[in-house]
Amino acid sequence: MLTIVIRAIVIYIVILFLYRLMGKRQLGEMQPFELVLTLIIADLATIPMAEISVPVLHGIVPLLTLVVMHFIITLLSRWSTKFSNFVSGKPVIVIDPNGVDYKAIKNLNLSLDDIMESLRGEGYFKLEQVEYAIMETNGKISVLPKSNFAPVTNGDLKIKVQEGGVPINIVSEGKIIAENLKLAQLSRKDVDMMLDRAKIKRLKDCLVLAIDLSGEAYIQGYGEKYQTFKFKPLDGVKL
């Protein structure tokens, strides 16, 4: 039994290392050849884990081989557009100003219901709201709405806003994140002031406290509704 546990740990560490080498992608963002590689790796990994008669090295070598293939295919895809189109396919316009391209969606083996579901996922419930819709190679849909249905931005309204930047998480689950507190150039006294303002009595009662560069604070206690308020701008802080 101990042998099986050790083999499982070794294979897990190897696979974790290999995926770190291959880079970060969510399953929904994988190209076809990456998804195939993931499925094969998952299948290969189970053999040396459970079969003691199979040397661990016989499981690791195929995994390394597949990763090398992954890098080769990735490089070839960068060098050759034709090879990239062959391996990953290419984006396809499924909706244009004339409406739904029925031939295109049939070539993709999709139905109109599939397209409508993807559009709803992007926030568009009517076909007439869409100027163009493109099915990407990773299976996601990109939508260019008609101008009448495009989201209004501050730039359109000519409203000047202060950039808030990425919020810095100061408190997480009742504990101060010391490095972030230092990064934000805040003190424990500042944290206590924000807790008092939110009427949270104790630090351990705070689920989350985050603040952006403009001084906009987001705070929530356990079992409470979140609150936002203006504290003080984090002048001189660089993220």
Rosetta constraint file for C-alpha pairs under 8 A:
AtomPair CA 1 CA 5 HARMONIC 6.44 0.50
AtomPair CA 2 CA 6 HARMONIC 6.20 0.50
AtomPair CA 3 CA 7 HARMONIC 6.13 0.50
AtomPair CA 3 CA 52 HARMONIC 7.81 0.50
AtomPair CA 4 CA 8 HARMONIC 6.08 0.50
AtomPair CA 4 CA 49 HARMONIC 6.26 0.50
AtomPair CA 4 CA 50 HARMONIC 6.50 0.50
AtomPair CA 4 CA 52 HARMONIC 7.03 0.50
AtomPair CA 5 CA 9 HARMONIC 6.26 0.50
AtomPair CA 6 CA 10 HARMONIC 6.21 0.50
AtomPair CA 7 CA 11 HARMONIC 6.17 0.50
AtomPair CA 7 CA 48 HARMONIC 7.20 0.50
AtomPair CA 7 CA 49 HARMONIC 5.53 0.50
AtomPair CA 7 CA 56 HARMONIC 6.89 0.50
AtomPair CA 8 CA 12 HARMONIC 6.03 0.50
AtomPair CA 8 CA 48 HARMONIC 7.93 0.50
AtomPair CA 8 CA 49 HARMONIC 4.93 0.50
AtomPair CA 8 CA 50 HARMONIC 7.94 0.50
AtomPair CA 9 CA 13 HARMONIC 6.17 0.50
AtomPair CA 10 CA 14 HARMONIC 6.24 0.50
AtomPair CA 11 CA 15 HARMONIC 6.14 0.50
AtomPair CA 11 CA 45 HARMONIC 6.64 0.50
AtomPair CA 11 CA 48 HARMONIC 7.87 0.50
AtomPair CA 11 CA 49 HARMONIC 7.06 0.50
AtomPair CA 11 CA 56 HARMONIC 7.83 0.50
AtomPair CA 11 CA 60 HARMONIC 7.30 0.50
AtomPair CA 12 CA 16 HARMONIC 6.05 0.50
AtomPair CA 13 CA 17 HARMONIC 6.10 0.50
AtomPair CA 14 CA 18 HARMONIC 6.18 0.50
AtomPair CA 14 CA 60 HARMONIC 7.50 0.50
AtomPair CA 15 CA 19 HARMONIC 6.15 0.50
AtomPair CA 15 CA 63 HARMONIC 7.83 0.50
AtomPair CA 16 CA 20 HARMONIC 6.23 0.50
AtomPair CA 17 CA 21 HARMONIC 6.34 0.50
AtomPair CA 18 CA 22 HARMONIC 6.31 0.50
AtomPair CA 18 CA 64 HARMONIC 7.74 0.50
AtomPair CA 18 CA 67 HARMONIC 7.02 0.50
AtomPair CA 19 CA 23 HARMONIC 6.36 0.50
AtomPair CA 19 CA 24 HARMONIC 7.67 0.50
AtomPair CA 20 CA 24 HARMONIC 7.05 0.50
AtomPair CA 22 CA 67 HARMONIC 7.53 0.50
AtomPair CA 22 CA 70 HARMONIC 7.89 0.50
AtomPair CA 22 CA 71 HARMONIC 7.77 0.50
AtomPair CA 25 CA 29 HARMONIC 6.09 0.50
AtomPair CA 25 CA 30 HARMONIC 6.42 0.50
AtomPair CA 26 CA 30 HARMONIC 6.62 0.50
AtomPair CA 27 CA 35 HARMONIC 7.43 0.50
AtomPair CA 28 CA 138 HARMONIC 6.74 0.50
AtomPair CA 28 CA 139 HARMONIC 7.29 0.50
AtomPair CA 28 CA 140 HARMONIC 7.64 0.50
AtomPair CA 29 CA 138 HARMONIC 5.22 0.50
AtomPair CA 29 CA 139 HARMONIC 7.58 0.50
AtomPair CA 29 CA 140 HARMONIC 7.73 0.50
AtomPair CA 30 CA 34 HARMONIC 5.71 0.50
AtomPair CA 30 CA 35 HARMONIC 5.91 0.50
AtomPair CA 30 CA 138 HARMONIC 5.68 0.50
AtomPair CA 31 CA 35 HARMONIC 6.35 0.50
AtomPair CA 31 CA 88 HARMONIC 5.84 0.50
AtomPair CA 31 CA 137 HARMONIC 6.58 0.50
AtomPair CA 31 CA 138 HARMONIC 5.19 0.50
AtomPair CA 32 CA 36 HARMONIC 6.28 0.50
AtomPair CA 32 CA 87 HARMONIC 7.34 0.50
AtomPair CA 32 CA 88 HARMONIC 5.81 0.50
AtomPair CA 32 CA 138 HARMONIC 7.31 0.50
AtomPair CA 33 CA 37 HARMONIC 6.15 0.50
AtomPair CA 33 CA 87 HARMONIC 6.70 0.50
AtomPair CA 33 CA 88 HARMONIC 6.90 0.50
AtomPair CA 34 CA 38 HARMONIC 6.19 0.50
AtomPair CA 34 CA 70 HARMONIC 7.49 0.50
AtomPair CA 35 CA 39 HARMONIC 6.33 0.50
AtomPair CA 36 CA 40 HARMONIC 6.26 0.50
AtomPair CA 37 CA 41 HARMONIC 6.09 0.50
AtomPair CA 37 CA 66 HARMONIC 7.09 0.50
AtomPair CA 37 CA 70 HARMONIC 7.69 0.50
AtomPair CA 38 CA 42 HARMONIC 6.20 0.50
AtomPair CA 39 CA 43 HARMONIC 6.34 0.50
AtomPair CA 40 CA 44 HARMONIC 6.06 0.50
AtomPair CA 41 CA 45 HARMONIC 5.95 0.50
AtomPair CA 41 CA 63 HARMONIC 6.38 0.50
AtomPair CA 41 CA 66 HARMONIC 7.89 0.50
AtomPair CA 42 CA 46 HARMONIC 6.80 0.50
AtomPair CA 43 CA 47 HARMONIC 7.31 0.50
AtomPair CA 44 CA 48 HARMONIC 7.71 0.50
AtomPair CA 44 CA 59 HARMONIC 6.69 0.50
AtomPair CA 44 CA 62 HARMONIC 7.78 0.50
AtomPair CA 44 CA 63 HARMONIC 7.40 0.50
AtomPair CA 45 CA 49 HARMONIC 6.63 0.50
AtomPair CA 45 CA 59 HARMONIC 6.61 0.50
AtomPair CA 45 CA 63 HARMONIC 7.95 0.50
AtomPair CA 46 CA 50 HARMONIC 6.29 0.50
AtomPair CA 47 CA 51 HARMONIC 5.74 0.50
AtomPair CA 47 CA 54 HARMONIC 7.59 0.50
AtomPair CA 47 CA 59 HARMONIC 7.16 0.50
AtomPair CA 48 CA 52 HARMONIC 6.72 0.50
AtomPair CA 48 CA 54 HARMONIC 5.67 0.50
AtomPair CA 48 CA 55 HARMONIC 6.68 0.50
AtomPair CA 48 CA 56 HARMONIC 5.52 0.50
AtomPair CA 48 CA 58 HARMONIC 7.49 0.50
AtomPair CA 48 CA 59 HARMONIC 5.54 0.50
AtomPair CA 49 CA 56 HARMONIC 7.83 0.50
AtomPair CA 54 CA 58 HARMONIC 6.75 0.50
AtomPair CA 54 CA 59 HARMONIC 7.82 0.50
AtomPair CA 55 CA 59 HARMONIC 7.10 0.50
AtomPair CA 56 CA 60 HARMONIC 6.38 0.50
AtomPair CA 57 CA 61 HARMONIC 6.00 0.50
AtomPair CA 58 CA 62 HARMONIC 7.00 0.50
AtomPair CA 59 CA 63 HARMONIC 6.67 0.50
AtomPair CA 60 CA 64 HARMONIC 6.22 0.50
AtomPair CA 61 CA 65 HARMONIC 6.15 0.50
AtomPair CA 62 CA 66 HARMONIC 6.21 0.50
AtomPair CA 63 CA 67 HARMONIC 6.37 0.50
AtomPair CA 64 CA 68 HARMONIC 6.25 0.50
AtomPair CA 65 CA 69 HARMONIC 6.27 0.50
AtomPair CA 66 CA 70 HARMONIC 6.16 0.50
AtomPair CA 67 CA 71 HARMONIC 6.41 0.50
AtomPair CA 68 CA 72 HARMONIC 6.27 0.50
AtomPair CA 69 CA 73 HARMONIC 6.07 0.50
AtomPair CA 70 CA 74 HARMONIC 6.07 0.50
AtomPair CA 71 CA 75 HARMONIC 6.12 0.50
AtomPair CA 72 CA 76 HARMONIC 6.14 0.50
AtomPair CA 73 CA 77 HARMONIC 6.00 0.50
AtomPair CA 74 CA 78 HARMONIC 6.38 0.50
AtomPair CA 75 CA 79 HARMONIC 6.32 0.50
AtomPair CA 76 CA 80 HARMONIC 5.90 0.50
AtomPair CA 76 CA 83 HARMONIC 6.83 0.50
AtomPair CA 76 CA 84 HARMONIC 7.39 0.50
AtomPair CA 77 CA 81 HARMONIC 6.43 0.50
AtomPair CA 77 CA 83 HARMONIC 5.67 0.50
AtomPair CA 77 CA 84 HARMONIC 4.30 0.50
AtomPair CA 77 CA 87 HARMONIC 7.84 0.50
AtomPair CA 78 CA 84 HARMONIC 7.20 0.50
AtomPair CA 80 CA 84 HARMONIC 6.21 0.50
AtomPair CA 81 CA 85 HARMONIC 6.10 0.50
AtomPair CA 82 CA 86 HARMONIC 6.18 0.50
AtomPair CA 83 CA 87 HARMONIC 6.15 0.50
AtomPair CA 84 CA 88 HARMONIC 5.70 0.50
AtomPair CA 84 CA 89 HARMONIC 6.89 0.50
AtomPair CA 85 CA 89 HARMONIC 4.23 0.50
AtomPair CA 85 CA 90 HARMONIC 5.41 0.50
AtomPair CA 88 CA 137 HARMONIC 6.21 0.50
AtomPair CA 89 CA 137 HARMONIC 5.89 0.50
AtomPair CA 90 CA 136 HARMONIC 7.00 0.50
AtomPair CA 90 CA 137 HARMONIC 5.58 0.50
AtomPair CA 91 CA 134 HARMONIC 6.36 0.50
AtomPair CA 91 CA 135 HARMONIC 5.55 0.50
AtomPair CA 91 CA 136 HARMONIC 4.54 0.50
AtomPair CA 91 CA 137 HARMONIC 5.51 0.50
AtomPair CA 92 CA 104 HARMONIC 7.18 0.50
AtomPair CA 92 CA 134 HARMONIC 5.48 0.50
AtomPair CA 92 CA 135 HARMONIC 5.21 0.50
AtomPair CA 92 CA 136 HARMONIC 6.72 0.50
AtomPair CA 93 CA 101 HARMONIC 7.60 0.50
AtomPair CA 93 CA 104 HARMONIC 7.26 0.50
AtomPair CA 93 CA 132 HARMONIC 7.09 0.50
AtomPair CA 93 CA 133 HARMONIC 5.91 0.50
AtomPair CA 93 CA 134 HARMONIC 4.37 0.50
AtomPair CA 93 CA 135 HARMONIC 6.30 0.50
AtomPair CA 94 CA 100 HARMONIC 5.97 0.50
AtomPair CA 94 CA 101 HARMONIC 5.14 0.50
AtomPair CA 94 CA 102 HARMONIC 7.54 0.50
AtomPair CA 94 CA 104 HARMONIC 5.81 0.50
AtomPair CA 94 CA 105 HARMONIC 6.11 0.50
AtomPair CA 94 CA 132 HARMONIC 7.60 0.50
AtomPair CA 94 CA 133 HARMONIC 5.71 0.50
AtomPair CA 94 CA 134 HARMONIC 5.73 0.50
AtomPair CA 94 CA 135 HARMONIC 6.64 0.50
AtomPair CA 95 CA 99 HARMONIC 5.42 0.50
AtomPair CA 95 CA 100 HARMONIC 4.43 0.50
AtomPair CA 95 CA 101 HARMONIC 5.63 0.50
AtomPair CA 95 CA 130 HARMONIC 7.53 0.50
AtomPair CA 95 CA 131 HARMONIC 7.17 0.50
AtomPair CA 95 CA 132 HARMONIC 5.12 0.50
AtomPair CA 95 CA 133 HARMONIC 4.86 0.50
AtomPair CA 95 CA 134 HARMONIC 7.06 0.50
AtomPair CA 96 CA 100 HARMONIC 6.57 0.50
AtomPair CA 96 CA 101 HARMONIC 7.22 0.50
AtomPair CA 96 CA 130 HARMONIC 7.94 0.50
AtomPair CA 96 CA 131 HARMONIC 5.80 0.50
AtomPair CA 96 CA 132 HARMONIC 4.64 0.50
AtomPair CA 96 CA 133 HARMONIC 6.82 0.50
AtomPair CA 97 CA 131 HARMONIC 5.39 0.50
AtomPair CA 97 CA 132 HARMONIC 6.68 0.50
AtomPair CA 99 CA 127 HARMONIC 7.64 0.50
AtomPair CA 101 CA 105 HARMONIC 6.56 0.50
AtomPair CA 102 CA 106 HARMONIC 6.23 0.50
AtomPair CA 103 CA 107 HARMONIC 6.20 0.50
AtomPair CA 104 CA 108 HARMONIC 6.38 0.50
AtomPair CA 105 CA 109 HARMONIC 6.24 0.50
AtomPair CA 105 CA 110 HARMONIC 5.19 0.50
AtomPair CA 105 CA 111 HARMONIC 6.55 0.50
AtomPair CA 105 CA 112 HARMONIC 7.58 0.50
AtomPair CA 106 CA 110 HARMONIC 5.68 0.50
AtomPair CA 106 CA 111 HARMONIC 6.99 0.50
AtomPair CA 110 CA 114 HARMONIC 6.12 0.50
AtomPair CA 110 CA 115 HARMONIC 7.44 0.50
AtomPair CA 111 CA 115 HARMONIC 6.67 0.50
AtomPair CA 112 CA 116 HARMONIC 6.20 0.50
AtomPair CA 113 CA 117 HARMONIC 6.06 0.50
AtomPair CA 114 CA 118 HARMONIC 6.30 0.50
AtomPair CA 115 CA 119 HARMONIC 6.19 0.50
AtomPair CA 116 CA 120 HARMONIC 6.16 0.50
AtomPair CA 116 CA 125 HARMONIC 7.43 0.50
AtomPair CA 117 CA 121 HARMONIC 6.30 0.50
AtomPair CA 118 CA 122 HARMONIC 6.60 0.50
AtomPair CA 118 CA 140 HARMONIC 7.70 0.50
AtomPair CA 118 CA 141 HARMONIC 6.43 0.50
AtomPair CA 119 CA 123 HARMONIC 6.45 0.50
AtomPair CA 119 CA 124 HARMONIC 5.26 0.50
AtomPair CA 119 CA 125 HARMONIC 6.60 0.50
AtomPair CA 119 CA 141 HARMONIC 7.48 0.50
AtomPair CA 119 CA 143 HARMONIC 7.61 0.50
AtomPair CA 120 CA 124 HARMONIC 4.95 0.50
AtomPair CA 120 CA 125 HARMONIC 5.21 0.50
AtomPair CA 122 CA 143 HARMONIC 7.48 0.50
AtomPair CA 124 CA 129 HARMONIC 6.77 0.50
AtomPair CA 124 CA 130 HARMONIC 7.60 0.50
AtomPair CA 125 CA 129 HARMONIC 7.83 0.50
AtomPair CA 126 CA 130 HARMONIC 7.58 0.50
AtomPair CA 129 CA 145 HARMONIC 5.81 0.50
AtomPair CA 129 CA 146 HARMONIC 5.72 0.50
AtomPair CA 129 CA 148 HARMONIC 7.87 0.50
AtomPair CA 129 CA 149 HARMONIC 5.96 0.50
AtomPair CA 130 CA 143 HARMONIC 6.89 0.50
AtomPair CA 130 CA 144 HARMONIC 6.25 0.50
AtomPair CA 130 CA 145 HARMONIC 4.38 0.50
AtomPair CA 130 CA 146 HARMONIC 5.46 0.50
AtomPair CA 131 CA 143 HARMONIC 7.76 0.50
AtomPair CA 131 CA 144 HARMONIC 5.67 0.50
AtomPair CA 131 CA 145 HARMONIC 5.09 0.50
AtomPair CA 131 CA 146 HARMONIC 4.89 0.50
AtomPair CA 132 CA 143 HARMONIC 5.96 0.50
AtomPair CA 132 CA 144 HARMONIC 5.09 0.50
AtomPair CA 132 CA 145 HARMONIC 6.79 0.50
AtomPair CA 133 CA 141 HARMONIC 6.62 0.50
AtomPair CA 133 CA 142 HARMONIC 5.62 0.50
AtomPair CA 133 CA 143 HARMONIC 4.51 0.50
AtomPair CA 133 CA 144 HARMONIC 6.24 0.50
AtomPair CA 134 CA 141 HARMONIC 5.55 0.50
AtomPair CA 134 CA 142 HARMONIC 5.11 0.50
AtomPair CA 134 CA 143 HARMONIC 6.49 0.50
AtomPair CA 135 CA 139 HARMONIC 6.33 0.50
AtomPair CA 135 CA 140 HARMONIC 5.97 0.50
AtomPair CA 135 CA 141 HARMONIC 4.53 0.50
AtomPair CA 135 CA 142 HARMONIC 6.45 0.50
AtomPair CA 136 CA 140 HARMONIC 5.40 0.50
AtomPair CA 136 CA 141 HARMONIC 5.82 0.50
AtomPair CA 136 CA 142 HARMONIC 7.03 0.50
AtomPair CA 145 CA 149 HARMONIC 6.00 0.50
AtomPair CA 145 CA 150 HARMONIC 5.51 0.50
AtomPair CA 146 CA 150 HARMONIC 6.18 0.50
AtomPair CA 152 CA 156 HARMONIC 6.32 0.50
AtomPair CA 152 CA 157 HARMONIC 7.61 0.50
AtomPair CA 153 CA 157 HARMONIC 6.65 0.50
AtomPair CA 154 CA 158 HARMONIC 5.81 0.50
AtomPair CA 154 CA 159 HARMONIC 5.03 0.50
AtomPair CA 154 CA 160 HARMONIC 7.10 0.50
AtomPair CA 154 CA 161 HARMONIC 7.69 0.50
AtomPair CA 155 CA 159 HARMONIC 6.19 0.50
AtomPair CA 155 CA 160 HARMONIC 7.77 0.50
AtomPair CA 162 CA 214 HARMONIC 6.76 0.50
AtomPair CA 163 CA 213 HARMONIC 7.52 0.50
AtomPair CA 163 CA 214 HARMONIC 6.74 0.50
AtomPair CA 164 CA 212 HARMONIC 5.35 0.50
AtomPair CA 164 CA 213 HARMONIC 4.96 0.50
AtomPair CA 164 CA 214 HARMONIC 4.82 0.50
AtomPair CA 164 CA 215 HARMONIC 7.69 0.50
AtomPair CA 164 CA 216 HARMONIC 7.59 0.50
AtomPair CA 165 CA 212 HARMONIC 6.02 0.50
AtomPair CA 165 CA 213 HARMONIC 5.82 0.50
AtomPair CA 165 CA 214 HARMONIC 7.74 0.50
AtomPair CA 166 CA 212 HARMONIC 6.04 0.50
AtomPair CA 166 CA 213 HARMONIC 7.51 0.50
AtomPair CA 166 CA 239 HARMONIC 7.75 0.50
AtomPair CA 167 CA 210 HARMONIC 5.95 0.50
AtomPair CA 167 CA 211 HARMONIC 5.13 0.50
AtomPair CA 167 CA 212 HARMONIC 4.03 0.50
AtomPair CA 167 CA 213 HARMONIC 7.09 0.50
AtomPair CA 168 CA 180 HARMONIC 6.57 0.50
AtomPair CA 168 CA 184 HARMONIC 7.16 0.50
AtomPair CA 168 CA 210 HARMONIC 5.34 0.50
AtomPair CA 168 CA 211 HARMONIC 5.36 0.50
AtomPair CA 168 CA 212 HARMONIC 5.93 0.50
AtomPair CA 169 CA 177 HARMONIC 7.43 0.50
AtomPair CA 169 CA 180 HARMONIC 6.65 0.50
AtomPair CA 169 CA 208 HARMONIC 7.47 0.50
AtomPair CA 169 CA 209 HARMONIC 6.07 0.50
AtomPair CA 169 CA 210 HARMONIC 4.25 0.50
AtomPair CA 169 CA 211 HARMONIC 6.68 0.50
AtomPair CA 170 CA 176 HARMONIC 5.86 0.50
AtomPair CA 170 CA 177 HARMONIC 5.48 0.50
AtomPair CA 170 CA 178 HARMONIC 7.75 0.50
AtomPair CA 170 CA 180 HARMONIC 5.81 0.50
AtomPair CA 170 CA 181 HARMONIC 5.72 0.50
AtomPair CA 170 CA 208 HARMONIC 7.62 0.50
AtomPair CA 170 CA 209 HARMONIC 5.49 0.50
AtomPair CA 170 CA 210 HARMONIC 5.37 0.50
AtomPair CA 170 CA 211 HARMONIC 7.35 0.50
AtomPair CA 171 CA 175 HARMONIC 5.41 0.50
AtomPair CA 171 CA 176 HARMONIC 4.48 0.50
AtomPair CA 171 CA 177 HARMONIC 5.86 0.50
AtomPair CA 171 CA 206 HARMONIC 7.27 0.50
AtomPair CA 171 CA 207 HARMONIC 7.27 0.50
AtomPair CA 171 CA 208 HARMONIC 5.22 0.50
AtomPair CA 171 CA 209 HARMONIC 4.79 0.50
AtomPair CA 171 CA 210 HARMONIC 6.91 0.50
AtomPair CA 172 CA 176 HARMONIC 6.52 0.50
AtomPair CA 172 CA 177 HARMONIC 7.10 0.50
AtomPair CA 172 CA 206 HARMONIC 7.52 0.50
AtomPair CA 172 CA 207 HARMONIC 5.81 0.50
AtomPair CA 172 CA 208 HARMONIC 4.79 0.50
AtomPair CA 172 CA 209 HARMONIC 6.76 0.50
AtomPair CA 173 CA 204 HARMONIC 7.06 0.50
AtomPair CA 173 CA 205 HARMONIC 7.93 0.50
AtomPair CA 173 CA 206 HARMONIC 6.33 0.50
AtomPair CA 173 CA 207 HARMONIC 4.37 0.50
AtomPair CA 173 CA 208 HARMONIC 6.08 0.50
AtomPair CA 174 CA 203 HARMONIC 5.44 0.50
AtomPair CA 174 CA 204 HARMONIC 3.77 0.50
AtomPair CA 174 CA 205 HARMONIC 5.87 0.50
AtomPair CA 174 CA 206 HARMONIC 5.00 0.50
AtomPair CA 174 CA 207 HARMONIC 5.68 0.50
AtomPair CA 174 CA 208 HARMONIC 7.36 0.50
AtomPair CA 175 CA 203 HARMONIC 7.01 0.50
AtomPair CA 175 CA 204 HARMONIC 6.56 0.50
AtomPair CA 176 CA 181 HARMONIC 7.42 0.50
AtomPair CA 177 CA 181 HARMONIC 6.19 0.50
AtomPair CA 178 CA 182 HARMONIC 6.26 0.50
AtomPair CA 179 CA 183 HARMONIC 6.09 0.50
AtomPair CA 180 CA 184 HARMONIC 6.04 0.50
AtomPair CA 181 CA 185 HARMONIC 6.25 0.50
AtomPair CA 181 CA 186 HARMONIC 5.55 0.50
AtomPair CA 181 CA 187 HARMONIC 6.88 0.50
AtomPair CA 182 CA 186 HARMONIC 6.28 0.50
AtomPair CA 182 CA 187 HARMONIC 7.74 0.50
AtomPair CA 183 CA 237 HARMONIC 7.03 0.50
AtomPair CA 184 CA 234 HARMONIC 6.49 0.50
AtomPair CA 184 CA 237 HARMONIC 6.20 0.50
AtomPair CA 185 CA 234 HARMONIC 7.37 0.50
AtomPair CA 185 CA 237 HARMONIC 7.23 0.50
AtomPair CA 186 CA 190 HARMONIC 6.10 0.50
AtomPair CA 186 CA 191 HARMONIC 7.63 0.50
AtomPair CA 187 CA 191 HARMONIC 6.63 0.50
AtomPair CA 188 CA 192 HARMONIC 6.25 0.50
AtomPair CA 189 CA 193 HARMONIC 6.18 0.50
AtomPair CA 190 CA 194 HARMONIC 6.38 0.50
AtomPair CA 191 CA 195 HARMONIC 6.20 0.50
AtomPair CA 192 CA 196 HARMONIC 6.09 0.50
AtomPair CA 192 CA 203 HARMONIC 7.90 0.50
AtomPair CA 193 CA 197 HARMONIC 6.19 0.50
AtomPair CA 194 CA 198 HARMONIC 6.24 0.50
AtomPair CA 194 CA 231 HARMONIC 7.64 0.50
AtomPair CA 195 CA 199 HARMONIC 6.06 0.50
AtomPair CA 195 CA 200 HARMONIC 5.06 0.50
AtomPair CA 195 CA 201 HARMONIC 6.85 0.50
AtomPair CA 195 CA 202 HARMONIC 7.68 0.50
AtomPair CA 195 CA 203 HARMONIC 7.45 0.50
AtomPair CA 195 CA 206 HARMONIC 7.88 0.50
AtomPair CA 196 CA 200 HARMONIC 5.83 0.50
AtomPair CA 196 CA 201 HARMONIC 6.65 0.50
AtomPair CA 198 CA 219 HARMONIC 7.26 0.50
AtomPair CA 198 CA 227 HARMONIC 7.01 0.50
AtomPair CA 200 CA 205 HARMONIC 6.69 0.50
AtomPair CA 200 CA 206 HARMONIC 6.83 0.50
AtomPair CA 200 CA 221 HARMONIC 6.70 0.50
AtomPair CA 201 CA 205 HARMONIC 7.22 0.50
AtomPair CA 202 CA 206 HARMONIC 7.18 0.50
AtomPair CA 205 CA 221 HARMONIC 5.67 0.50
AtomPair CA 205 CA 222 HARMONIC 5.97 0.50
AtomPair CA 206 CA 219 HARMONIC 7.53 0.50
AtomPair CA 206 CA 220 HARMONIC 6.09 0.50
AtomPair CA 206 CA 221 HARMONIC 4.29 0.50
AtomPair CA 206 CA 222 HARMONIC 6.14 0.50
AtomPair CA 207 CA 219 HARMONIC 7.69 0.50
AtomPair CA 207 CA 220 HARMONIC 5.63 0.50
AtomPair CA 207 CA 221 HARMONIC 4.96 0.50
AtomPair CA 207 CA 222 HARMONIC 5.37 0.50
AtomPair CA 208 CA 218 HARMONIC 7.67 0.50
AtomPair CA 208 CA 219 HARMONIC 5.58 0.50
AtomPair CA 208 CA 220 HARMONIC 5.48 0.50
AtomPair CA 208 CA 221 HARMONIC 7.01 0.50
AtomPair CA 209 CA 217 HARMONIC 7.11 0.50
AtomPair CA 209 CA 218 HARMONIC 5.64 0.50
AtomPair CA 209 CA 219 HARMONIC 4.39 0.50
AtomPair CA 209 CA 220 HARMONIC 6.69 0.50
AtomPair CA 210 CA 217 HARMONIC 5.70 0.50
AtomPair CA 210 CA 218 HARMONIC 5.17 0.50
AtomPair CA 210 CA 219 HARMONIC 6.50 0.50
AtomPair CA 211 CA 215 HARMONIC 5.97 0.50
AtomPair CA 211 CA 216 HARMONIC 5.52 0.50
AtomPair CA 211 CA 217 HARMONIC 4.27 0.50
AtomPair CA 211 CA 218 HARMONIC 6.19 0.50
AtomPair CA 212 CA 216 HARMONIC 5.56 0.50
AtomPair CA 212 CA 217 HARMONIC 6.72 0.50
AtomPair CA 212 CA 233 HARMONIC 7.91 0.50
AtomPair CA 212 CA 234 HARMONIC 7.49 0.50
AtomPair CA 213 CA 233 HARMONIC 5.70 0.50
AtomPair CA 213 CA 234 HARMONIC 4.90 0.50
AtomPair CA 213 CA 235 HARMONIC 7.25 0.50
AtomPair CA 213 CA 237 HARMONIC 7.32 0.50
AtomPair CA 214 CA 232 HARMONIC 7.26 0.50
AtomPair CA 214 CA 233 HARMONIC 4.60 0.50
AtomPair CA 214 CA 234 HARMONIC 6.42 0.50
AtomPair CA 215 CA 230 HARMONIC 5.63 0.50
AtomPair CA 215 CA 231 HARMONIC 5.00 0.50
AtomPair CA 215 CA 232 HARMONIC 4.59 0.50
AtomPair CA 215 CA 233 HARMONIC 4.03 0.50
AtomPair CA 215 CA 234 HARMONIC 6.10 0.50
AtomPair CA 216 CA 228 HARMONIC 6.89 0.50
AtomPair CA 216 CA 229 HARMONIC 5.86 0.50
AtomPair CA 216 CA 230 HARMONIC 4.69 0.50
AtomPair CA 216 CA 231 HARMONIC 6.12 0.50
AtomPair CA 216 CA 232 HARMONIC 7.67 0.50
AtomPair CA 216 CA 233 HARMONIC 7.74 0.50
AtomPair CA 217 CA 228 HARMONIC 5.40 0.50
AtomPair CA 217 CA 229 HARMONIC 5.42 0.50
AtomPair CA 217 CA 230 HARMONIC 6.03 0.50
AtomPair CA 217 CA 231 HARMONIC 6.36 0.50
AtomPair CA 218 CA 226 HARMONIC 7.03 0.50
AtomPair CA 218 CA 227 HARMONIC 5.88 0.50
AtomPair CA 218 CA 228 HARMONIC 4.63 0.50
AtomPair CA 218 CA 229 HARMONIC 7.00 0.50
AtomPair CA 219 CA 226 HARMONIC 5.66 0.50
AtomPair CA 219 CA 227 HARMONIC 5.35 0.50
AtomPair CA 219 CA 228 HARMONIC 6.37 0.50
AtomPair CA 220 CA 224 HARMONIC 6.30 0.50
AtomPair CA 220 CA 225 HARMONIC 6.25 0.50
AtomPair CA 220 CA 226 HARMONIC 4.25 0.50
AtomPair CA 220 CA 227 HARMONIC 6.18 0.50
AtomPair CA 221 CA 225 HARMONIC 7.28 0.50
AtomPair CA 221 CA 226 HARMONIC 7.13 0.50
